[in-house]
Amino acid sequence: LLSTLAADILLSAKLRDPRGMTTDGDFLYVIEPLQESVTLIRLDDRERVRTSPTLGFGAGPGVITRACTVAGSSLFVCDPYGNRVHILDKTTLAHAHDFGHPRIDRPTSVAAAAGKVFVGNRGGALLVFEADGTFVRVLLQCERDVRALAIAPDGQHLFVATGSWLQVLSVQDWKTRQALKTDGPLDELCVDITGRVQGFGRFRAQSFEWRV
């Protein structure tokens, strides 16, 4: 649904260079790096509701802000230029606070499940934080960048795209349940309600089946 409606919604909202988005089922949250802000769009009538205050990330050298996710009442937005993650109120888009860590290195991806926030980085580290930004642990240290993250519909499994692999981890015991070979790096991941994983790289889309 999100991919089907996205082009029409973004055109009608007249957004400037949108680069990342997520949804909570009722609203679409769109990052506009050039505006250094996030715009909230209502899905049922496709109306632009509000835009956040300037977050101050902008676009650094070769780095574009495009990763965000919703968890509970909060919206988490990666800031790869500032090496931090912003936390906004998902309804008002008011900036609550942001958090960083010495291991956060140009964060590329963010996902949330089971009360935890997962942050993937260019340096290959997959980090776990509490919802308030308190550091928990390094979950993985990959040889290649962690390029994309996604949560399974059961809320219990985390998909991690790194190098030419797609790993499936349990969010309960942190263990890898499955590793799938990909045809090149994946920059985006999308999981449908059946659990099928769609991966999008530079030149092609790929589809994967996974098992618990």
Accessible surface in RSA format (square Angstrom, percent):
REM  Atomic radii and reference values for relative SASA: ProtOr
REM  Chains: A
REM  Algorithm: Lee & Richards
REM  Probe-radius: 1.40
REM  Slices: 20
REM RES _ NUM      All-atoms   Total-Side   Main-Chain    Non-polar    All polar
REM                ABS   REL    ABS   REL    ABS   REL    ABS   REL    ABS   REL
RES LEU A   1   154.49  86.0 111.62  79.9  42.87 107.8 115.90  81.4  38.59 103.8
RES LEU A   2    54.20  30.2  47.31  33.8   6.88  17.3  49.96  35.1   4.24  11.4
RES SER A   3    94.24  79.6  70.27  93.8  23.97  55.2  48.52 103.3  45.72  64.1
RES THR A   4   107.90  76.7  82.64  83.8  25.27  60.2  64.22  86.3  43.68  66.0
RES LEU A   5    30.33  16.9  30.18  21.6   0.15   0.4  30.33  21.3   0.00   0.0
RES ALA A   6     8.12   7.5   8.11  12.5   0.02   0.0   8.12  11.4   0.00   0.0
RES ALA A   7    67.28  61.9  58.93  90.9   8.35  19.0  66.22  93.3   1.06   2.8
RES ASP A   8    69.12  48.4  66.32  66.0   2.80   6.6  23.98  56.4  45.14  45.0
RES ILE A   9     0.01   0.0   0.01   0.0   0.00   0.0   0.01   0.0   0.00   0.0
RES LEU A  10    34.03  19.0  30.08  21.5   3.96   9.9  30.38  21.3   3.66   9.8
RES LEU A  11   140.62  78.3 127.59  91.3  13.02  32.7 129.88  91.2  10.74  28.9
RES SER A  12    67.76  57.3  35.70  47.6  32.07  73.9  47.15 100.4  20.62  28.9
RES ALA A  13    10.54   9.7   0.03   0.1  10.51  23.9   6.13   8.6   4.41  11.7
RES LYS A  14   179.99  87.8 152.90  93.8  27.09  64.5 104.72  94.3  75.27  80.2
RES LEU A  15    21.09  11.7   0.04   0.0  21.05  52.9   0.35   0.2  20.74  55.8
RES ARG A  16   141.07  59.2 135.42  69.0   5.65  13.5  47.73  65.2  93.34  56.6
RES ASP A  17    50.59  35.4  35.84  35.7  14.75  34.9  17.36  40.8  33.23  33.1
RES PRO A  18    43.17  31.5  26.62  24.3  16.54  60.1  27.01  22.3  16.16 100.4
RES ARG A  19   105.33  44.2  87.94  44.8  17.38  41.4  22.97  31.4  82.35  49.9
RES GLY A  20    11.81  14.6   0.00   N/A  11.81  14.6   9.22  25.3   2.60   5.8
RES MET A  21    68.93  35.7  44.84  29.7  24.09  57.4  43.87  37.3  25.06  33.2
RES THR A  22    21.38  15.2  18.97  19.2   2.42   5.8   4.47   6.0  16.91  25.6
RES THR A  23    48.04  34.2  30.49  30.9  17.55  41.8  30.49  41.0  17.55  26.5
RES ASP A  24    47.09  33.0  11.44  11.4  35.65  84.3  17.98  42.3  29.11  29.0
RES GLY A  25    56.54  69.7   0.00   N/A  56.54  69.7  33.40  91.6  23.14  51.8
RES ASP A  26    95.11  66.6  89.45  89.0   5.66  13.4  16.66  39.2  78.45  78.2
RES PHE A  27    57.80  28.9  57.80  35.8   0.00   0.0  57.80  35.0   0.00   0.0
RES LEU A  28     0.00   0.0   0.00   0.0   0.00   0.0   0.00   0.0   0.00   0.0
RES TYR A  29     1.60   0.7   1.60   0.9   0.00   0.0   0.00   0.0   1.60   2.0
RES VAL A  30     0.70   0.5   0.70   0.6   0.00   0.0   0.70   0.6   0.00   0.0
RES ILE A  31     0.00   0.0   0.00   0.0   0.00   0.0   0.00   0.0   0.00   0.0
RES GLU A  32     2.94   1.7   2.94   2.2   0.00   0.0   0.00   0.0   2.94   2.4
RES PRO A  33     1.08   0.8   0.60   0.5   0.49   1.8   0.60   0.5   0.49   3.0
RES LEU A  34    90.56  50.4  66.03  47.2  24.53  61.7  69.16  48.6  21.40  57.6
RES GLN A  35    80.58  45.1  66.00  48.2  14.58  34.7  10.87  23.1  69.71  52.9
RES GLU A  36    51.15  29.4  51.15  38.7   0.00   0.0   2.99   5.8  48.16  39.3
RES SER A  37     4.36   3.7   4.36   5.8   0.00   0.0   3.45   7.4   0.90   1.3
RES VAL A  38     0.00   0.0   0.00   0.0   0.00   0.0   0.00   0.0   0.00   0.0
RES THR A  39     0.00   0.0   0.00   0.0   0.00   0.0   0.00   0.0   0.00   0.0
RES LEU A  40     2.49   1.4   2.49   1.8   0.00   0.0   2.49   1.7   0.00   0.0
RES ILE A  41     0.00   0.0   0.00   0.0   0.00   0.0   0.00   0.0   0.00   0.0
RES ARG A  42    81.77  34.3  81.77  41.7   0.00   0.0  22.80  31.2  58.97  35.7
RES LEU A  43    25.93  14.4  18.71  13.4   7.22  18.2  18.78  13.2   7.15  19.2
RES ASP A  44   125.60  88.0  82.13  81.7  43.47 102.8  51.13 120.3  74.47  74.3
RES ASP A  45    70.23  49.2  48.78  48.5  21.46  50.7  37.86  89.1  32.38  32.3
RES ARG A  46    87.16  36.6  78.25  39.9   8.92  21.2  21.84  29.9  65.32  39.6
RES GLU A  47    94.67  54.4  93.59  70.8   1.08   2.6  18.89  36.5  75.79  61.9
RES ARG A  48   103.40  43.4  78.64  40.1  24.76  59.0  35.94  49.1  67.46  40.9
RES VAL A  49    46.79  30.8  16.56  15.0  30.22  72.8  21.65  18.8  25.14  68.2
RES ARG A  50    96.33  40.4  86.40  44.0   9.93  23.6  30.00  41.0  66.33  40.2
RES THR A  51    59.75  42.5  33.95  34.4  25.81  61.5  30.05  40.4  29.70  44.9
RES SER A  52     7.46   6.3   0.00   0.0   7.46  17.2   0.17   0.4   7.29  10.2
RES PRO A  53    79.10  57.7  65.90  60.1  13.20  48.0  78.69  65.0   0.41   2.6
RES THR A  54    98.40  70.0  70.28  71.3  28.12  67.0  38.40  51.6  60.00  90.7
RES LEU A  55    13.68   7.6   0.94   0.7  12.74  32.0   4.00   2.8   9.68  26.0
RES GLY A  56    44.80  55.3   0.00   N/A  44.80  55.3  22.95  63.0  21.85  48.9
RES PHE A  57     5.84   2.9   0.00   0.0   5.84  15.2   1.50   0.9   4.34  12.4
RES GLY A  58    12.06  14.9   0.00   N/A  12.06  14.9  11.40  31.3   0.65   1.5
RES ALA A  59    53.75  49.4  19.37  29.9  34.38  78.2  19.44  27.4  34.31  90.9
RES GLY A  60    10.47  12.9   0.00   N/A  10.47  12.9   2.78   7.6   7.69  17.2
RES PRO A  61   114.78  83.7  86.38  78.7  28.40 103.2 100.71  83.1  14.07  87.5
RES GLY A  62    80.53  99.3   0.00   N/A  80.53  99.3  45.03 123.6  35.50  79.5
RES VAL A  63    16.73  11.0  15.72  14.2   1.02   2.4  15.76  13.7   0.97   2.6
RES ILE A  64    60.66  34.5  48.57  36.2  12.09  29.1  48.57  35.0  12.09  32.8
RES THR A  65     0.39   0.3   0.25   0.3   0.14   0.3   0.09   0.1   0.30   0.5
RES ARG A  66    60.76  25.5  50.81  25.9   9.95  23.7  17.94  24.5  42.82  26.0
RES ALA A  67    12.12  11.1   7.17  11.1   4.96  11.3  12.03  16.9   0.09   0.2
RES CYS A  68    14.08  10.6   0.15   0.2  13.93  32.7   0.00   0.0  14.08  15.2
RES THR A  69    19.69  14.0  19.69  20.0   0.00   0.0   1.92   2.6  17.77  26.9
RES VAL A  70    29.57  19.5   9.02   8.2  20.55  49.5   9.02   7.8  20.55  55.7
RES ALA A  71    30.51  28.1  18.69  28.8  11.82  26.9  25.70  36.2   4.81  12.7
RES GLY A  72    66.98  82.6   0.00   N/A  66.98  82.6  46.61 127.9  20.37  45.6
RES SER A  73    78.94  66.7  70.70  94.4   8.24  19.0  40.24  85.7  38.70  54.2
RES SER A  74    26.44  22.3  26.44  35.3   0.00   0.0   1.80   3.8  24.63  34.5
RES LEU A  75     0.00   0.0   0.00   0.0   0.00   0.0   0.00   0.0   0.00   0.0
RES PHE A  76     1.48   0.7   1.48   0.9   0.00   0.0   1.48   0.9   0.00   0.0
RES VAL A  77     0.00   0.0   0.00   0.0   0.00   0.0   0.00   0.0   0.00   0.0
RES CYS A  78     0.52   0.4   0.52   0.6   0.00   0.0   0.52   1.3   0.00   0.0
RES ASP A  79     0.47   0.3   0.47   0.5   0.00   0.0   0.00   0.0   0.47   0.5
RES PRO A  80     6.23   4.5   4.89   4.5   1.34   4.9   4.89   4.0   1.34   8.3
RES TYR A  81   129.52  60.5 109.40  62.2  20.12  52.4  67.11  50.4  62.41  76.9
RES GLY A  82    38.17  47.1   0.00   N/A  38.17  47.1  20.87  57.3  17.30  38.8
RES ASN A  83    63.65  43.9  57.74  55.8   5.91  14.2  11.41  27.5  52.24  50.5
RES ARG A  84    67.97  28.5  67.97  34.6   0.00   0.0  14.82  20.3  53.15  32.2
RES VAL A  85     0.00   0.0   0.00   0.0   0.00   0.0   0.00   0.0   0.00   0.0
RES HIS A  86     1.83   1.0   1.83   1.3   0.00   0.0   1.83   1.9   0.00   0.0
RES ILE A  87     7.12   4.0   7.12   5.3   0.00   0.0   7.12   5.1   0.00   0.0
RES LEU A  88     0.56   0.3   0.00   0.0   0.56   1.4   0.56   0.4   0.00   0.0
RES ASP A  89    54.65  38.3  50.07  49.8   4.58  10.8  15.79  37.2  38.87  38.8
RES LYS A  90    52.49  25.6  52.18  32.0   0.31   0.7  23.45  21.1  29.05  30.9
RES THR A  91    83.10  59.1  79.89  81.0   3.21   7.7  59.31  79.7  23.79  36.0
RES THR A  92    75.68  53.8  63.70  64.6  11.97  28.5  62.67  84.2  13.00  19.7
RES LEU A  93     0.11   0.1   0.11   0.1   0.00   0.0   0.11   0.1   0.00   0.0
RES ALA A  94    51.38  47.2  47.45  73.2   3.94   9.0  50.82  71.6   0.56   1.5
RES HIS A  95    70.64  38.6  45.22  31.4  25.42  65.0  31.12  32.1  39.51  46.0
RES ALA A  96    68.22  62.7  31.54  48.7  36.68  83.4  42.21  59.4  26.01  68.9
RES HIS A  97    77.17  42.2  73.04  50.8   4.14  10.6  64.43  66.4  12.74  14.8
RES ASP A  98    53.50  37.5  36.12  35.9  17.39  41.1   0.39   0.9  53.12  53.0
RES PHE A  99    16.50   8.3  10.77   6.7   5.73  14.9  16.50  10.0   0.00   0.0
RES GLY A 100    42.16  52.0   0.00   N/A  42.16  52.0  15.07  41.4  27.09  60.7
RES HIS A 101    47.71  26.1  31.47  21.9  16.24  41.5  25.64  26.4  22.07  25.7
RES PRO A 102   129.29  94.2  90.01  82.1  39.28 142.8 103.19  85.2  26.10 162.2
RES ARG A 103    96.96  40.7  92.05  46.9   4.91  11.7  39.52  54.0  57.44  34.8
RES ILE A 104     6.18   3.5   0.00   0.0   6.18  14.9   0.00   0.0   6.18  16.8
RES ASP A 105    49.02  34.3  48.38  48.2   0.64   1.5  19.10  45.0  29.92  29.8
RES ARG A 106   101.07  42.4 101.07  51.5   0.00   0.0  27.05  37.0  74.02  44.9
RES PRO A 107     1.74   1.3   0.00   0.0   1.74   6.3   0.00   0.0   1.74  10.8
RES THR A 108    15.09  10.7   6.81   6.9   8.28  19.7  13.23  17.8   1.86   2.8
RES SER A 109     6.16   5.2   5.45   7.3   0.70   1.6   6.16  13.1   0.00   0.0
RES VAL A 110    10.08   6.6   0.00   0.0  10.08  24.3   0.00   0.0  10.08  27.3
RES ALA A 111     4.33   4.0   4.03   6.2   0.30   0.7   4.33   6.1   0.00   0.0
RES ALA A 112    18.57  17.1   2.25   3.5  16.33  37.1   2.44   3.4  16.13  42.7
RES ALA A 113    13.86  12.7   1.82   2.8  12.04  27.4  13.25  18.7   0.61   1.6
RES ALA A 114    57.43  52.8  13.22  20.4  44.21 100.6  34.12  48.1  23.31  61.8
RES GLY A 115    55.46  68.4   0.00   N/A  55.46  68.4  40.50 111.2  14.96  33.5
RES LYS A 116    47.10  23.0  46.01  28.2   1.09   2.6  12.03  10.8  35.07  37.4
RES VAL A 117     1.10   0.7   1.10   1.0   0.00   0.0   1.10   1.0   0.00   0.0
RES PHE A 118     0.55   0.3   0.55   0.3   0.00   0.0   0.55   0.3   0.00   0.0
RES VAL A 119     0.00   0.0   0.00   0.0   0.00   0.0   0.00   0.0   0.00   0.0
RES GLY A 120     0.00   0.0   0.00   N/A   0.00   0.0   0.00   0.0   0.00   0.0
RES ASN A 121     0.20   0.1   0.20   0.2   0.00   0.0   0.20   0.5   0.00   0.0
RES ARG A 122    71.75  30.1  67.87  34.6   3.88   9.2   8.02  11.0  63.73  38.6
RES GLY A 123    40.14  49.5   0.00   N/A  40.14  49.5  21.67  59.5  18.47  41.4
RES GLY A 124     0.33   0.4   0.00   N/A   0.33   0.4   0.33   0.9   0.00   0.0
RES ALA A 125     3.85   3.5   3.85   5.9   0.00   0.0   3.85   5.4   0.00   0.0
RES LEU A 126     0.00   0.0   0.00   0.0   0.00   0.0   0.00   0.0   0.00   0.0
RES LEU A 127     0.00   0.0   0.00   0.0   0.00   0.0   0.00   0.0   0.00   0.0
RES VAL A 128     0.00   0.0   0.00   0.0   0.00   0.0   0.00   0.0   0.00   0.0
RES PHE A 129     0.35   0.2   0.35   0.2   0.00   0.0   0.35   0.2   0.00   0.0
RES GLU A 130    62.18  35.7  62.18  47.0   0.00   0.0  21.20  41.0  40.98  33.5
RES ALA A 131    52.71  48.5  45.47  70.2   7.24  16.5  45.76  64.4   6.95  18.4
RES ASP A 132    90.17  63.2  74.52  74.2  15.65  37.0  39.44  92.8  50.72  50.6
RES GLY A 133    10.51  13.0   0.00   N/A  10.51  13.0   1.93   5.3   8.58  19.2
RES THR A 134    75.81  53.9  67.77  68.7   8.04  19.2  56.70  76.2  19.11  28.9
RES PHE A 135    73.11  36.6  52.04  32.2  21.07  54.8  52.04  31.6  21.07  60.3
RES VAL A 136    54.55  35.9  27.67  25.0  26.89  64.8  31.72  27.6  22.84  61.9
RES ARG A 137    93.91  39.4  90.87  46.3   3.04   7.2  30.01  41.0  63.89  38.7
RES VAL A 138    46.46  30.6  31.83  28.8  14.63  35.3  31.83  27.7  14.63  39.7
RES LEU A 139    14.08   7.8   1.84   1.3  12.24  30.8   1.88   1.3  12.20  32.8
RES LEU A 140    39.31  21.9  35.10  25.1   4.21  10.6  39.31  27.6   0.00   0.0
RES GLN A 141   102.88  57.5  69.75  51.0  33.13  78.9  55.95 119.1  46.93  35.6
RES CYS A 142    17.29  13.1   5.87   6.5  11.42  26.8  10.78  27.3   6.51   7.0
RES GLU A 143   178.16 102.3 137.40 104.0  40.75  97.0  59.81 115.7 118.35  96.6
RES ARG A 144   159.36  66.9 154.73  78.9   4.63  11.0  42.86  58.6 116.50  70.6
RES ASP A 145    39.62  27.8  37.27  37.1   2.35   5.6   3.36   7.9  36.26  36.2
RES VAL A 146     0.00   0.0   0.00   0.0   0.00   0.0   0.00   0.0   0.00   0.0
RES ARG A 147    64.74  27.2  63.30  32.3   1.44   3.4   7.43  10.2  57.31  34.7
RES ALA A 148     5.23   4.8   3.63   5.6   1.61   3.7   5.23   7.4   0.00   0.0
RES LEU A 149    17.74   9.9   0.00   0.0  17.74  44.6   0.00   0.0  17.74  47.7
RES ALA A 150    12.96  11.9   7.52  11.6   5.44  12.4  12.96  18.2   0.00   0.0
RES ILE A 151    42.10  24.0  24.85  18.5  17.25  41.6  24.85  17.9  17.25  46.8
RES ALA A 152     3.07   2.8   0.04   0.1   3.03   6.9   0.04   0.1   3.03   8.0
RES PRO A 153    76.98  56.1  33.45  30.5  43.53 158.2  46.89  38.7  30.09 187.0
RES ASP A 154    72.06  50.5  42.77  42.6  29.29  69.2  45.80 107.8  26.26  26.2
RES GLY A 155    22.10  27.3   0.00   N/A  22.10  27.3  20.62  56.6   1.48   3.3
RES GLN A 156    69.26  38.7  69.09  50.5   0.17   0.4  31.51  67.1  37.75  28.6
RES HIS A 157    12.58   6.9  12.58   8.7   0.00   0.0   9.48   9.8   3.10   3.6
RES LEU A 158     0.51   0.3   0.51   0.4   0.00   0.0   0.51   0.4   0.00   0.0
RES PHE A 159     0.00   0.0   0.00   0.0   0.00   0.0   0.00   0.0   0.00   0.0
RES VAL A 160     0.00   0.0   0.00   0.0   0.00   0.0   0.00   0.0   0.00   0.0
RES ALA A 161     1.14   1.0   1.12   1.7   0.02   0.1   1.14   1.6   0.00   0.0
RES THR A 162     9.47   6.7   7.24   7.3   2.23   5.3   6.01   8.1   3.46   5.2
RES GLY A 163     8.15  10.1   0.00   N/A   8.15  10.1   6.63  18.2   1.52   3.4
RES SER A 164    34.84  29.4  30.81  41.1   4.03   9.3   8.60  18.3  26.24  36.8
RES TRP A 165   114.61  46.0 113.52  54.9   1.09   2.6  91.05  48.5  23.56  38.2
RES LEU A 166     0.00   0.0   0.00   0.0   0.00   0.0   0.00   0.0   0.00   0.0
RES GLN A 167    35.48  19.8  35.48  25.9   0.00   0.0   3.30   7.0  32.17  24.4
RES VAL A 168     0.00   0.0   0.00   0.0   0.00   0.0   0.00   0.0   0.00   0.0
RES LEU A 169     0.59   0.3   0.59   0.4   0.00   0.0   0.59   0.4   0.00   0.0
RES SER A 170     7.44   6.3   6.93   9.3   0.51   1.2   1.16   2.5   6.28   8.8
RES VAL A 171     8.20   5.4   0.69   0.6   7.51  18.1   1.45   1.3   6.75  18.3
RES GLN A 172   113.83  63.7  88.02  64.3  25.81  61.4  41.39  88.1  72.44  54.9
RES ASP A 173    54.38  38.1  40.54  40.3  13.84  32.7  31.40  73.9  22.98  22.9
RES TRP A 174    60.44  24.3  49.02  23.7  11.43  26.8  29.83  15.9  30.61  49.7
RES LYS A 175   129.19  63.0 124.54  76.4   4.65  11.1  72.27  65.1  56.91  60.6
RES THR A 176    65.59  46.7  37.85  38.4  27.74  66.1  27.78  37.3  37.81  57.2
RES ARG A 177   105.82  44.4  73.99  37.7  31.83  75.8  19.24  26.3  86.58  52.5
RES GLN A 178    20.45  11.4  13.03   9.5   7.41  17.7  13.29  28.3   7.16   5.4
RES ALA A 179    55.96  51.5  32.00  49.4  23.96  54.5  32.00  45.1  23.96  63.5
RES LEU A 180    29.23  16.3  27.13  19.4   2.10   5.3  29.23  20.5   0.00   0.0
RES LYS A 181   126.49  61.7 103.80  63.7  22.69  54.0  80.89  72.8  45.60  48.6
RES THR A 182     6.65   4.7   0.64   0.7   6.00  14.3   2.41   3.2   4.24   6.4
RES ASP A 183    86.47  60.6  70.02  69.7  16.45  38.9  28.40  66.8  58.06  57.9
RES GLY A 184    23.49  29.0   0.00   N/A  23.49  29.0  19.12  52.5   4.37   9.8
RES PRO A 185    64.42  47.0  59.48  54.2   4.94  18.0  59.48  49.1   4.94  30.7
RES LEU A 186     1.79   1.0   0.98   0.7   0.81   2.0   0.98   0.7   0.81   2.2
RES ASP A 187    32.45  22.7  31.75  31.6   0.70   1.7  14.02  33.0  18.43  18.4
RES GLU A 188    78.93  45.3  78.54  59.4   0.39   0.9  34.41  66.6  44.52  36.3
RES LEU A 189    23.15  12.9   0.00   0.0  23.15  58.2   0.12   0.1  23.03  62.0
RES CYS A 190    62.34  47.2  57.81  64.5   4.53  10.7  15.14  38.3  47.20  50.9
RES VAL A 191    30.06  19.8   3.00   2.7  27.05  65.2   3.00   2.6  27.05  73.4
RES ASP A 192    55.77  39.1  47.64  47.4   8.14  19.2  37.45  88.1  18.32  18.3
RES ILE A 193   164.21  93.4 141.99 105.8  22.22  53.6 142.94 102.9  21.27  57.7
RES THR A 194   113.92  81.0  73.99  75.0  39.93  95.2  77.20 103.7  36.72  55.5
RES GLY A 195     6.89   8.5   0.00   N/A   6.89   8.5   6.84  18.8   0.05   0.1
RES ARG A 196    79.09  33.2  77.28  39.4   1.81   4.3  27.54  37.6  51.55  31.2
RES VAL A 197     0.00   0.0   0.00   0.0   0.00   0.0   0.00   0.0   0.00   0.0
RES GLN A 198    54.25  30.3  54.25  39.6   0.00   0.0  19.85  42.2  34.41  26.1
RES GLY A 199     0.00   0.0   0.00   N/A   0.00   0.0   0.00   0.0   0.00   0.0
RES PHE A 200    85.18  42.6  84.60  52.4   0.58   1.5  84.60  51.3   0.58   1.7
RES GLY A 201    20.40  25.2   0.00   N/A  20.40  25.2   2.65   7.3  17.75  39.8
RES ARG A 202   200.34  84.1 164.99  84.1  35.35  84.2  54.76  74.8 145.58  88.2
RES PHE A 203   167.40  83.8 129.82  80.4  37.58  97.8 136.80  82.9  30.60  87.6
RES ARG A 204   138.56  58.2 124.30  63.4  14.26  34.0  43.92  60.0  94.64  57.4
RES ALA A 205    64.44  59.2  36.19  55.8  28.25  64.3  36.42  51.3  28.02  74.2
RES GLN A 206    24.94  13.9  17.51  12.8   7.43  17.7  19.22  40.9   5.72   4.3
RES SER A 207    50.61  42.8  23.67  31.6  26.94  62.1  23.61  50.3  26.99  37.8
RES PHE A 208    21.79  10.9  17.89  11.1   3.90  10.1  21.79  13.2   0.00   0.0
RES GLU A 209   117.66  67.6 105.11  79.5  12.55  29.9  57.34 110.9  60.32  49.2
RES TRP A 210    45.01  18.1  19.88   9.6  25.13  59.0  20.03  10.7  24.98  40.5
RES ARG A 211   168.96  70.9 163.22  83.2   5.74  13.7  67.74  92.6 101.21  61.3
RES VAL A 212   127.59  84.0  82.39  74.6  45.21 108.9  92.08  80.0  35.51  96.3
END  Absolute sums over single chains surface
CHAIN  1 A    10100.4       7548.5       2551.9       5244.9       4855.4
END  Absolute sums over all chains
TOTAL         10100.4       7548.5       2551.9       5244.9       4855.4
